[in-house]
Amino acid sequence: MEWNLRMVAAQRGIWRSTELRRALADAGLQISAGKMSHLWSGTPISIRLEDLEVICSVLHCQPSELLLRADPTKAMQKAEAVKAAEVSRSVQPSRRRGGRPQPPA
């Protein structure tokens, strides 16, 4: 899934996260500056349905406009890249006592 908040807000004339944060506060949803920054510039790991409902109400949109289904090939490539990064982090060269790496076998 792709988070499309910034684009939807821009289509409604809201260009800055502070503007949206103020509008959400007026609608009863208090969001910290840090959380708003993450919602604005990143993809949230989770979002409460009540919060999503207020966001949609303020932006006059549907959840399907905020949550876009990602291209399956792109999603698979991203998953493979994440997996490769995890593997490369977990593989560390063995080290001798003085901190120098072992020669190749």
N, C-alpha and C positions, 0 to 999 in steps of 0.2 A: 504494500500500500504506500502511496505517496501522499504527503500532507501538503495541501494547496492553500493554506490560510492566507499567505501573503498576496497571492494572485487574486483570490476572491475579494479580499479587502481592497486591493487596488482598483478592481472593477467597480467598487462602490465608493471610490474617492477617498479611501483611507490609506494614506501613504506611510504613516509611521506607527510603530507599535504603541507609542504613548497615546495616540489618538484612539486606537482600538481599546486600549486598557481603560481609558476614561469612559468610553461608551459602555464597556462591559460593567464597570463600576456603577454607572447610572442605572444599568439594568439589574443590579444586585449581585453581580459576580466580582468579588474582590480577588485580584490576581497579583501576586508579588512581582516585582520588577524582574527578578531572575526567571520565574516561571514564564512570564510574558515574553521575555527575550528568547527562551527556548521554543515556545510555541511559534513565535514569529520567524525565527531563523533556522529552526531545525525540524526534526520529525519527532513528535512525542512518542515515548514508549507506550504510554497509556493516557487515556483521557476519560474523565468521568462523564457519563451520559448526561447528567444534569448540566455540566459545564458546556458540553457540546450543544445542548439544546439552547442555552443562553447565547452562545456564539452565533449559532444559526439564526436565532431571533434578531440579534443586533445587526447581522450582516444581510438579513432577509435572503437566506439561502437554504439549501437542503444539505444534509450530511454528505450526500454523494458528490457535492461540489467541492467539499473540503477533503474528502478521502477518495483519492483516485486509485483505481486498480493499476498496478505497475505492469509494464510489459513483461511477460513471463521470461523471455530470454534475458532481459536486463536483470531481473530478479535473480535468476540462476547464476549469472556472471557475478553479481554482487555477493551471493552466498558463497560461491567458490573462492572469491578473493578474500572474504573474511576467514574462511576455513584455512586457506593457504597462509594468511598472516598469523593465525593461531598456531599452526604447525611450526612456522619459522621461529616464533617466539619460544616455543617449548623445546626446540632442538638447540642445545647449547654445546659448544665444543668442550670435551673433557679437558681438565687442566691438571698440570703437575703441581707439586708443592710450590713453587715460587711464583705461581700465577701464570706461567707460560703454557700455551696449548700443547697437547700431545702431538707428535708427528703423525702424519696419515699412516694407516695400516697397510 
